[in-house]
Amino acid sequence: MTEPVIRVTSLGKSYETAAGLFPALKGVDLEIRPGEFIAIMGPSGSGKSTFMNLLGCLDTPSSGDYFLDGTNVAHLDKNALARLRNRTLGFVFQGFNLLPRMSLQDNVALPLVYAGFSKEARRAAAREVLEKVGLGQYADSLPSRISGGQQQRVAIARALVNKPRLILADEPTGNLDSHTSEEIMALFGELNREGIT
């Protein structure tokens, strides 16, 4: 059996508040194996976003262990965490998070800047994934020139550009109508069939 790409044991996260320590997450155990397609569901305030931030190495747990691709992230400094995150993870957020003054191609290429790719390599890789999500013809457009569903496709392309082992998506259809939401989920399904967790 393959090793999990994500393994958390007794994971917890607490925040200091005026009323004292608030436990946002308590004792979570989970394994996600390569190629799985997992949805984490729950009511508002149940800790989903906190859990996603921990899985994405955007925050650190208060207790428990988190192994990402076999590495215990609790023992990594910020630079090592950033390298692991950039090599392993792609992120898709509800709010798209596209930079309004940059072309779609440059928005998609952004993760490769941090990975040290040349400008030519960044542009070629960005163009390739924009084609993959059906938006190659808009590569030089600004985000304001395309629809919300198309902006989310650009965000997915940005998540794919560094060829991650897994994609973390935090309510990726939350700002979209039902038809566009179905299209975006179909795209995630296609990516999963290609082997992305």
C-alpha positions, 0 to 999 in steps of 0.5 A: 500500500502506498504511503499517505501524502498527508498524515495527521495524528491528534492534530490540534490548534488553539487560539488565544482570545480575550476569553482565554484559549479557544480550541479551533481544532481538537484531536484530528486523525486523517490519512490521505493517500496519493490519488484520493479525492477528499472533501472535508465538510462541516458547519460554519465555525467547525474548523475547516479553514483552520484545518486547511491552513494547517494542511497547507503549511500556512499555520502551525499546529498547537499539538499533534503531528502533521506529515506532508509527503513523509516529512514532519512539518513541525520540525521545519523552519520557515524556509524549508516549509516554503520549499516543501509547500511550493514543491508539493502543494497547489492552492485554490481559494474561494476568492481567486486571489488574482493580481488585478494589474497582471495578465492571466499568464503572469498571475499563473506564473507567479509560483514559479518566480519563487521556485527560481524559474527563468522568465521564459520557462515561467511564461511557457509553463503558464501558457501550457496550464492555461491551455489545459484549463481552456483559457490559453486564448486569454493569456494576455488579458487582465482578470477584470476582462473575464468572468468569475468562473474563468477567474477560478480556472486561472486560479486552478491553472496557477495551482497546477503550474508547479506540478504539485502532488496535491491540490488544496481547495478551500470552498473553490466554488463558493463565489460561483453560480451552480452551473459554473460550480459544476464545471469547476468540480468537473475540472477537479475530477478530471485533474484527479483522474490524471493522478493529482490528489 
